[in-house]
């Protein structure tokens, strides 16, 4: 049986620092993949893995092009990345970011600080067809383990643009703007979503929309609001595309 890596091993120590320290992720250009399902998503998306760590008796669950190390019992549990460890963790190279080359629908986060909200926003954006996501100033590190986990693989499948001034900027506010289902959202646009507590600055958007809700509800969580808006944009675009399809010939 191969020797088990302890918590003091340099590779394991790096894994622990990547879990807890933003500076380590920036310096090394690596992030953490936690759990077999997320590892499978990373492999399928072509993410470059550096090291894979498993607990005794646990398999990665997917063929990986990286060294696989077995760690001592409980070593991954002490990383503190998740409440219920799954016995598999990996380090991977952070994909490069750059300007958006093409696209007509971008989601931009302006000061979204909660990693769970940010990851959920990425997941909704990708599911609704956004071509890129921007983590603007004041937003959480996209490669925070909690963000990666909440995104459920979506971070591996969409470009993280440095800046993407696409079309007009649409902001949302519960107290102003037109209802989102009465605004044409089929053209090129950047959906801008703001900080959980303070929302968006007046200058953040060219046009404001609101989400119709029951009078007893003041507002939605930023991740929930973003999901509603992303899928309203997707709905309108599907509807417009269907309207322009030529009628089928009689058989």
C-alpha positions in Angstrom: 0.0 0.0 0.0 1.4 3.4 -0.9 2.4 5.8 1.8 -0.5 8.1 2.9 0.1 11.8 2.7 -0.2 13.6 6.0 -1.6 17.1 6.5 2.0 18.4 6.7 2.9 17.2 3.1 3.6 20.3 0.9 1.0 19.3 -1.6 -1.7 18.9 1.1 -0.6 22.1 2.8 -1.0 24.0 -0.5 -4.5 22.5 -0.9 -5.4 23.8 2.6 -4.1 27.3 1.7 -6.1 27.3 -1.5 -9.3 26.5 0.4 -8.8 29.4 2.8 -6.7 32.1 1.2 -7.6 34.3 -1.8 -4.0 35.4 -2.0 -2.8 31.8 -2.5 -5.2 31.3 -5.3 -4.0 34.5 -7.0 -0.3 33.7 -6.5 -0.4 30.1 -7.6 -3.1 30.5 -10.3 -4.9 27.5 -8.8 -8.3 26.7 -7.2 -9.9 23.8 -5.4 -12.4 21.3 -6.9 -14.3 19.6 -4.1 -16.1 16.3 -4.5 -16.4 13.6 -7.2 -19.3 15.2 -9.1 -17.6 18.6 -9.4 -14.4 16.8 -10.4 -16.2 15.0 -13.2 -17.6 18.3 -14.4 -14.1 19.8 -14.4 -12.7 16.9 -16.4 -15.6 17.0 -18.9 -15.0 20.7 -19.4 -11.3 20.2 -20.0 -10.1 22.0 -16.9 -6.4 21.5 -16.3 -5.9 19.5 -13.0 -2.8 19.8 -11.0 -3.2 17.2 -8.2 -6.1 14.9 -7.1 -6.4 13.8 -3.4 -8.5 10.9 -2.2 -9.1 9.3 1.2 -8.3 5.6 1.8 -10.8 3.4 -0.1 -12.2 6.3 -2.2 -11.8 6.5 -6.0 -11.8 9.8 -8.0 -14.8 8.4 -9.9 -13.5 9.6 -13.3 -10.3 9.2 -15.3 -8.0 12.1 -14.5 -4.9 13.4 -16.3 -3.1 14.3 -13.0 -1.3 12.6 -10.1 -3.7 11.0 -7.6 -2.6 11.0 -4.0 -4.1 9.1 -1.1 -4.2 11.1 2.1 -4.5 10.0 5.7 -7.9 9.3 7.2 -9.7 12.6 8.1 -7.1 14.9 6.3 -9.6 16.2 3.8 -12.3 16.6 6.5 -10.1 19.0 8.3 -9.8 21.2 5.3 -13.1 22.8 6.3 -14.3 23.3 2.7 -17.7 21.6 3.2 -19.8 20.4 6.0 -20.0 16.9 4.6 -16.7 15.9 2.9 -16.9 13.5 0.0 -13.4 12.1 0.2 -12.2 13.6 -3.1 -10.6 17.0 -3.7 -8.3 18.4 -6.4 -6.3 21.4 -7.3 -6.7 22.9 -10.8 -5.4 25.7 -12.9 -7.6 28.8 -13.0 -8.7 29.4 -16.7 -7.5 32.7 -18.2 -9.9 35.7 -18.4 -10.0 38.2 -21.2 -12.3 40.5 -23.0 -15.5 39.1 -24.5 -14.9 38.3 -28.2 -18.5 37.7 -29.2 -21.9 37.7 -27.6 -25.1 39.6 -27.0 -26.0 38.6 -23.4 -23.7 39.1 -20.5 -24.3 39.0 -16.7 -22.2 41.4 -14.7 -21.9 41.3 -10.9 -21.3 44.7 -9.2 -20.2 44.1 -5.7 -21.9 40.7 -5.1 -20.0 39.6 -2.0 -21.6 36.3 -1.0 -19.9 33.3 -2.6 -23.0 31.2 -2.6 -25.0 33.9 -4.3 -22.3 34.5 -6.9 -22.0 30.8 -7.7 -25.8 30.5 -8.1 -25.8 33.6 -10.4 -23.2 32.0 -12.6 -25.2 28.8 -12.8 -28.4 30.7 -13.7 -26.6 32.8 -16.3 -25.1 29.8 -18.1 -28.4 27.9 -18.0 -30.2 30.8 -19.5 -27.7 31.2 -22.4 -25.4 34.1 -21.3 -22.2 34.1 -23.2 -20.0 35.4 -20.4 -20.1 36.5 -16.7 -18.2 39.5 -15.3 -17.1 39.6 -11.6 -17.0 43.4 -11.2 -15.1 45.4 -8.5 -16.1 44.5 -5.0 -17.4 41.1 -6.0 -16.3 37.8 -4.4 -13.4 35.8 -5.8 -15.0 33.6 -8.5 -12.6 30.8 -7.5 -13.6 30.8 -3.8 -14.5 27.1 -3.1 -18.0 28.1 -2.0 -18.5 30.0 -5.3 -17.2 27.1 -7.3 -19.4 24.6 -5.5 -22.6 26.8 -5.8 -21.9 27.2 -9.6 -22.1 23.4 -9.9 -19.7 23.2 -12.9 -21.1 26.3 -14.7 -17.8 28.2 -14.0 -16.0 25.7 -16.1 -18.3 26.2 -19.1 -18.5 30.0 -19.5 -15.9 32.7 -20.0 -15.2 35.0 -17.1 -14.7 38.3 -19.0 -12.6 41.1 -17.6 -15.0 43.6 -19.1 -17.9 43.1 -21.4 -19.7 46.3 -22.4 -22.4 44.6 -24.5 -25.5 46.5 -25.6 -27.4 48.6 -23.1 -27.0 47.9 -19.4 -30.1 46.7 -17.6 -30.3 47.0 -13.8 -33.0 45.7 -11.5 -34.5 47.5 -8.5 -37.7 46.4 -6.6 -38.9 50.0 -6.4 -38.4 51.4 -9.9 -38.3 50.6 -13.5 -40.7 48.8 -15.8 -41.9 45.2 -15.1 -39.3 42.9 -16.7 -42.0 41.0 -18.7 -43.1 44.3 -20.4 -39.6 45.4 -21.6 -38.0 44.2 -24.8 -34.9 42.2 -23.7 -34.1 40.5 -27.0 -31.4 42.9 -28.1 -27.7 42.9 -27.0 -27.6 43.7 -23.3 -25.6 43.4 -20.1 -27.7 42.4 -17.1 -26.1 44.1 -14.0 -26.9 42.8 -10.6 -25.7 44.5 -7.4 -24.7 44.0 -3.8 -26.9 42.0 -1.5 -27.4 44.9 0.9 -26.9 48.1 -1.1 -28.1 47.2 -4.6 -26.8 49.2 -7.6 -25.6 52.8 -7.9 -27.8 55.1 -10.0 -25.1 55.2 -12.7 -24.8 51.4 -13.0 -27.5 50.9 -15.6 -29.0 52.6 -18.7 -32.4 51.1 -18.1 -34.1 49.8 -14.9 -36.6 46.9 -14.6 -38.4 45.4 -11.7 -39.8 42.0 -11.0 -43.5 41.9 -10.4 -44.1 40.4 -6.9 -46.9 40.1 -4.4 -47.4 43.2 -2.4 -46.4 41.4 0.8 -42.9 40.7 -0.6 -40.5 43.7 -0.6 -37.8 42.1 -2.7 -36.0 38.9 -3.8 -32.6 37.7 -2.9 -30.0 38.8 -5.5 -29.5 35.2 -6.8 -33.2 34.6 -7.1 -33.8 37.9 -8.8 -31.0 37.2 -11.3 -32.4 33.8 -12.1 -35.9 35.3 -12.8 -34.4 37.9 -15.1 -32.0 35.6 -16.9 -34.9 33.2 -17.8 -37.1 36.1 -18.8 -34.4 37.2 -21.2 -34.1 33.6 -22.4 -37.9 33.3 -22.8 -38.2 36.4 -24.8 -35.4 35.4 -27.1 -36.9 31.9 -27.7 -40.2 33.6 -28.5 -38.7 36.0 -30.9 -36.7 33.2 -32.7 -39.8 31.1 -33.0 -41.7 34.1 -34.6 -39.1 34.4 -37.3 -39.0 30.8 -38.2 -40.6 30.1 -41.6 -43.8 28.1 -41.6 -43.3 24.4 -42.5 -44.5 23.1 -45.8 -47.6 21.0 -45.9 -46.8 17.3 -46.2 
